[in-house]
């Protein structure tokens, strides 16, 4: 059984689309998605540096478009689809809940709203790697931070003010490392509340279809059976924690044997190697990986 997963913000790297844009169909879809989002995705996926594409307003549409185009190029049918944070919007398109254009319109509003919310107060996120789960949560609470992403595999992402993130870095939980992430705000916390109103309005105008593939929700790791429920969860997800650990638990219980992470791959497969023992993984990082990914999908689907 095969799962296809879509990475979230922080996975982007400068130039990561360069090899893919040599593929005619991929390039044509990126141009269509650029038009829908109002963002020059070609330029930001090839020429812009890491600091530029750290900008939430650019990073989120770039990641969603990349995963959508990569899935189409891959051409594989999965048993399960899941996305991490903004990756859930790409997952929604792959599972047939949203059209590519609607997915891009939705993520453009999400990204703009979250960027504006992040600009109101200096906030950020840091990954906490290792440590006992209870000790990590206690350390976050003591530092005035929120566990915005519970990713499993010994990784929790703390979110909050920059001052409090510095406190955590100075006093990390026992046997844990604190690593600042390339994001511009405290996502999946109440700091993002101002972004939800416009997003809900946008969601109400989308053409929504029930999923054609089992799709998991970050809110609780369950399979969501109706498109409307999934889109409603996408709106709430802006201020709610990402429970990727529960998504992985669902996939394990379902008996998946292989997991592909779409471009820019590496983050979710890295977590899976620690949290999903016995499940084979394949990260798509460049166009050269596509043939291997197709063989991997055929072996597991």
RASULDA-V548691 format. One line per field, one symbol per residue. burial: 1 if it has 24 or more other ideal C-beta (glycine too) atoms within 12 Angstrom, else 0. A space follows every 50 residues. Layout:
burial=???
//
This chain:
burial=11111111111110111111101001101110110110101101110100 01111111111111111111111101111111111111111111111111 11111111111111111100001111111010000100110010111111 11111111111101100110011001010011111111101110110111 01100101001011111110111100101111111111111111111111 11010111111111111111111011001111111110110010011001 1
//
